Amino acid sequence: MKRAVEQTVSRFGRLDVAANCAGVGGDMARLEETDQAAASSLPDARARRA
């Protein structure tokens, strides 16, 4: 990540916004329509990627 930021700043002169938008694959659904098994996998996926 550090290298990506450095290369961006080097090329464009600045970085205005950065967002961590990693996710997991699967069906797209509203949170209230997500079954318990799918919802339970989200914190596990975040912990593995941190």
C-alpha distance (Angstrom), angle and dihedral (degrees) to the residues before:
residue distance angle dihedral
M1 . . .
K2 3.80 . .
R3 3.81 90.7 .
A4 3.81 91.9 49.6
V5 3.81 91.2 52.8
E6 3.79 92.0 46.6
Q7 3.82 91.7 50.6
T8 3.80 91.8 47.4
V9 3.80 92.9 50.6
S10 3.80 90.7 45.2
R11 3.79 92.2 52.4
F12 3.81 101.8 37.3
G13 3.80 102.4 23.0
R14 3.80 96.2 -120.7
L15 3.79 145.8 22.1
D16 3.80 113.4 -130.7
V17 3.81 100.9 179.9
A18 3.79 137.1 13.3
A19 3.80 124.9 -178.2
N20 3.77 132.1 -177.5
C21 3.79 101.9 -138.1
A22 3.78 100.6 162.8
G23 3.78 115.4 147.9
V24 3.74 143.8 165.2
G25 3.77 128.3 -100.4
G26 3.75 124.2 -108.8
D27 3.76 141.3 85.0
M28 3.78 117.5 -24.0
A29 3.78 113.6 -124.3
R30 3.77 140.3 151.2
L31 3.79 112.6 -92.0
E32 3.80 92.5 -111.7
E33 3.82 89.5 53.1
T34 3.83 95.2 49.2
D35 3.79 115.6 108.1
Q36 3.81 119.8 -124.3
A37 3.82 95.4 -107.3
A38 3.80 92.5 55.6
A39 3.81 93.2 43.8
S40 3.80 91.5 49.3
S41 3.81 91.9 55.4
L42 3.83 94.2 60.7
P43 3.84 99.3 75.2
D44 3.82 89.4 45.3
A45 3.81 91.4 53.1
R46 3.80 91.8 48.8
A47 3.80 92.5 49.7
R48 3.81 92.5 51.3
R49 3.81 92.3 51.1
A50 3.79 97.1 45.7
